[in-house]
Amino acid sequence: MKCKLITSNKSPICESSLDGSVIRATRNNEETSLKAQVDHFRPINLYDFLKCDDENYLLMCSDCNGVYKGGKFPLYQSGDRAENKADIVNEKPLLVNPINDDILELFDLVFKRAGSNKNVLELQPKAGLDSYLYEKAQKTIETFGLGNYSLMNENNNVQKCRIDIFGNKLILSF
């Protein structure tokens, strides 16, 4: 699948591996493996006219898609939602699209120690962004639970994904 080649077989949102090796707890406290899903960046409950538009498809993990994003698609300052494809250029979405947005321009990586000798990688909006881009970065962080680990204690799946990140030999190159 071409999408997996582009994303190195990882979710472009949370960086979780999509090879079936990540196990998550379900709502019924059962275990299931994290799966790759191709879904709509702009959800079809709000953008029916994009349901068959290949430019609206995005590969992500089942948690990012179903647990976090779902059918949400916030706009900057409650802007007018596009009613056709031509009007999309006038929208200011508050969720990052990793295919179209340069995430290195929007986020700073922050390394934190959480709990007893556990290392965590968090995102923060980059300093100096204009108000729209700052709010876009912040809303993406909030929606997908990518920042402020200390507030995520109730979500064991987030903890499992983000704790001991350095143990996975993460290599960052800028």
Secondary structure, DSSP 8 states (H G I E B T S, - for coil): -HHHHHTTTB-TTT--B-SS--EEE-TTS-EEE--EEEEESS-TTT-GGGTT-GGGEEEEEHIIIIIIITT---BGGG----SSGGGGGG--BSS--TTTS-HHHHEEEEEEEETTTEEEEEEEE-TT--HHHHHHHHHHHHHHT-S-GGG-TT-HHHHHHHTTGGGGT-----
